[in-house]
Amino acid sequence: MKVRIEKQNRYYYPDVMVTCDERDRGTPAYKKIPCLIVEVLSESTEAFDRGDKFADYEQLETLQEYVLINTKRQRVECFRRSEGFWILQSYTSQQQSFQLKSIDFESAMTALYEDVVFE
């Protein structure tokens, strides 16, 4: 599913997107009111996901959390919107779990990285 950033008339295909807004039911080809977007980082996309794409996603007023999942080590970076600012909370292998407040979700880091073999 693609997300539309109306202010810039751009579309992206995030790895995971959650919308809880009824207005998104009217657009079956795309969503424009997400509360959560997740990107799984790769060497070829990491710079873009952290830079220009995040800058575009910031234009989505309903976006509460932008999550980057690292594939080189157990690390989840969660950017949360708080009073007009983006606050970063990092979760690593040292933590037992990670939390997505926008959808009231918590899971163990070991479950997220189950069957993942790091180089």
C-alpha positions in Angstrom: 0.0 0.0 0.0 1.3 3.4 -0.8 1.1 6.6 1.3 0.4 9.9 -0.3 1.9 13.2 1.0 -0.7 15.6 -0.4 1.3 18.8 0.3 4.0 17.6 -2.2 1.9 15.3 -4.3 4.3 12.4 -3.6 3.8 8.7 -3.0 5.9 6.2 -1.1 5.6 2.5 -0.4 6.6 2.1 3.3 7.3 -1.3 4.6 4.5 -1.0 7.2 1.9 1.6 7.6 -1.1 1.9 10.0 -4.0 4.2 9.6 -7.0 4.2 12.0 -8.8 7.1 10.2 -12.1 6.2 8.5 -11.4 8.7 5.8 -8.7 6.4 4.4 -11.4 3.9 3.5 -12.4 6.1 0.6 -9.0 5.7 -1.2 -8.3 2.1 -1.9 -5.1 2.8 -4.0 -3.4 4.8 -1.3 -3.6 6.1 2.3 -3.0 9.6 3.4 -3.8 9.7 7.1 -1.3 7.2 8.8 -0.5 7.3 12.4 2.5 4.9 12.1 5.1 4.3 9.4 7.8 1.6 9.7 10.8 1.2 7.4 13.2 -1.7 7.4 16.6 -0.3 6.7 19.0 -1.7 4.0 22.3 -0.4 2.8 20.7 0.9 -0.4 17.8 2.7 1.3 19.0 3.8 4.8 20.2 7.3 3.9 17.0 8.1 2.0 14.8 6.6 4.7 16.6 8.8 7.3 16.8 11.9 5.2 14.5 13.1 2.4 11.8 10.4 3.0 11.5 11.3 6.7 11.4 15.0 5.8 8.5 14.2 3.5 6.7 12.0 6.1 7.0 14.9 8.6 4.4 16.7 6.4 1.8 14.2 7.4 0.1 15.9 10.3 -1.4 12.6 11.6 1.9 10.7 11.7 2.7 10.0 15.4 5.6 7.6 15.0 8.2 6.9 12.4 10.1 3.7 13.1 13.4 2.5 11.5 14.4 -1.2 12.0 18.0 -1.9 11.6 19.1 -5.0 9.8 22.8 -5.0 10.8 22.2 -5.2 14.6 19.3 -5.4 17.0 18.3 -1.8 17.0 14.9 -0.1 16.6 14.7 3.7 16.3 11.3 5.2 17.0 10.8 8.9 16.3 7.7 10.2 18.1 5.9 13.4 17.5 5.6 15.4 20.8 4.3 18.9 21.0 5.6 19.7 17.5 9.0 18.1 17.9 10.3 14.6 17.0 11.8 12.8 19.9 14.0 9.8 19.3 13.8 6.7 21.4 16.2 3.9 20.6 15.7 0.3 21.5 18.7 -2.1 21.4 19.4 -5.7 22.3 20.0 -4.5 25.9 16.2 -3.8 26.2 13.8 -6.6 26.6 11.1 -5.0 24.5 10.1 -2.1 22.3 6.9 -0.1 22.3 4.8 1.6 19.6 2.7 4.1 21.5 0.6 5.2 18.5 -1.0 1.8 18.3 -0.6 0.6 21.9 1.8 -2.2 20.9 4.7 -3.8 22.8 6.8 -6.7 21.8 10.0 -8.4 22.7 13.1 -7.5 20.7 13.9 -11.2 20.4 10.5 -11.7 18.7 11.2 -8.9 16.2 14.6 -10.4 15.3 13.6 -14.1 15.5 15.5 -16.1 12.9 17.6 -13.2 11.8 21.3 -14.0 11.4 23.7 -11.0 11.5 26.9 -11.0 9.6 
